[in-house]
Amino acid sequence: MNEFIYIGIIIILFVIISILEMRIERIKNEHKIKLAELYRKLSDITRKEKDSFQKLQLNQDLNHAITDAKKRLNEEIFDLQMEVFSNIKNIDY
């Protein structure tokens, strides 16, 4: 009689352990899916950050080029003004 009780307890424990193992596997699979999603999002964010830095660098390069062009243009305008004034000064009336 006791043997049947022990066998019943062992079977119940086996069923409980099997259920727990299935739940653990389900949780592991869910976590794998969530982890894969997080890695994908991290990859997207890293790519967007890299693109943003490249755009920022391009904007900075463009700003430097515009500033340099303005500086050269101002120098050329000044040189032309000086040349015009010297030509006006040299004209005899």
Secondary structure in CASP SS format (residue, H / E / C, confidence):
PFRMAT SS
TARGET T0000
AUTHOR 0000-0000-0000
METHOD secondary structure of the structure
MODEL  1
M C 1.00
N H 1.00
E H 1.00
F H 1.00
I H 1.00
Y H 1.00
I H 1.00
G H 1.00
I H 1.00
I H 1.00
I H 1.00
I H 1.00
L H 1.00
F H 1.00
V H 1.00
I H 1.00
I H 1.00
S H 1.00
I H 1.00
L H 1.00
E H 1.00
M H 1.00
R H 1.00
I H 1.00
E H 1.00
R H 1.00
I H 1.00
K H 1.00
N H 1.00
E H 1.00
H H 1.00
K H 1.00
I H 1.00
K H 1.00
L H 1.00
A H 1.00
E H 1.00
L H 1.00
Y H 1.00
R H 1.00
K H 1.00
L H 1.00
S H 1.00
D H 1.00
I H 1.00
T H 1.00
R H 1.00
K H 1.00
E H 1.00
K H 1.00
D H 1.00
S H 1.00
F H 1.00
Q H 1.00
K H 1.00
L H 1.00
Q H 1.00
L H 1.00
N H 1.00
Q H 1.00
D H 1.00
L H 1.00
N H 1.00
H H 1.00
A H 1.00
I H 1.00
T H 1.00
D H 1.00
A H 1.00
K H 1.00
K H 1.00
R H 1.00
L H 1.00
N H 1.00
E H 1.00
E H 1.00
I H 1.00
F H 1.00
D H 1.00
L H 1.00
Q H 1.00
M H 1.00
E H 1.00
V H 1.00
F H 1.00
S H 1.00
N H 1.00
I H 1.00
K H 1.00
N H 1.00
I C 1.00
D C 1.00
Y C 1.00
END
